[in-house]
Amino acid sequence: ILLGTSRKSTLGKLLDLLGDLLVSPPDPSLRLNVLVLAAVNWRDLGAPDAALAFLLQAEACDGASAPGVQAWIQHARANALLDAGQVAAAAAAIRSR
């Protein structure tokens, strides 16, 4: 129980930092990374729908079409879809890119 509480506390601090970055717009070169990391953290906190929304915004960023970035985004999307119980959509997300 203590480990779980500690992890959520750490995630909460990270989400606060990410929130601060998104409130005061980060340098455009960081925006994509911030959005994907926010998605991963929201998924870890049990909110796959929020994660998917962040990933949609990440895909609209400059540089999102790079193969490595697309793999990162699609991996995060597949994990969020799995958590949302959408197994077929998760498999399609991995195969689509």
N, C-alpha and C positions, 0 to 999 in steps of 0.2 A: 504494500500500500504506500509506503514511504517513497519507493522508487517511482511509482506512478504519479504521485503528487509532485515529486521533484521534476519529473519530465514535463508535466503540464505547466509547472512554474517556469521552466526554461523556455518552453514553447510560447508561453504567454509573453515573456520578455521579448522573444524574437518577433512575435506578432506585433507587439507595441513598436518595436524598432521599424519593422516593415511598414506599419501604419504611418509612422512619422515620415518615412521616406515617401510614401504615396500622398500624404497631405501636402508636403512641400515637395514639389516634383523633383525627382532625382535627375541627375545628369542623364540625358537620353541614352547614353551607352549602358546605364545600369537598369533602366526600366524593365527590359525583358527579363533579366535575372531576378529582379525583385518580384515581378508578377508570378514567375514560375515557382519561386521559393514560397511566396504567399500561398499559392495553390497547394503545394506539398504540405505546408503547415496546416492549412484549413482541413485538408483531407485527414491528416494525422489527428486532428481534434474532433473528427467525426462529422464534418460538414462537407460531404463530397459535392453537393450542389454549388457551394461557394467556391470550391476548388475549380470546378468546371468553368465557372464565370471568370475567374482569374486567368485560366488557360485560354479562353476565347480572346481576352484582351492581350495576352502575351503573343498570340498568333498574329495580331495586327501590328506588332512592333517591327521596326526595321531589323533585319538580321534573323528574323524568325524562320526564314526559308532555308537557312544553312542546314545541311544534312544532320550534323551533330545536335543542333538546337532542336530540329524537328523530332529527332529520336528522344530527346529529353522531354519535350512537350507531350509527345504521344505516350511515352511511358507513364508520365504523371497522369495523363487523361485515362489511360487504361486502368491504373490503380484506383482512381476516383470512381470510374464506372463500375469496377468490381465492388467497391464499397457500397455503391448505390444499388447493387444487385443486378446490374445490367451486363451479364457475362458476354452475351453475343456482341454487344456494342464495344465492350472492352477488347475482344478479339479482333474486331474490325478496325479499331483504332490502331492496334499494333500492325496489322497487315496493310493499312491504307497508305502508309507513307514509305 
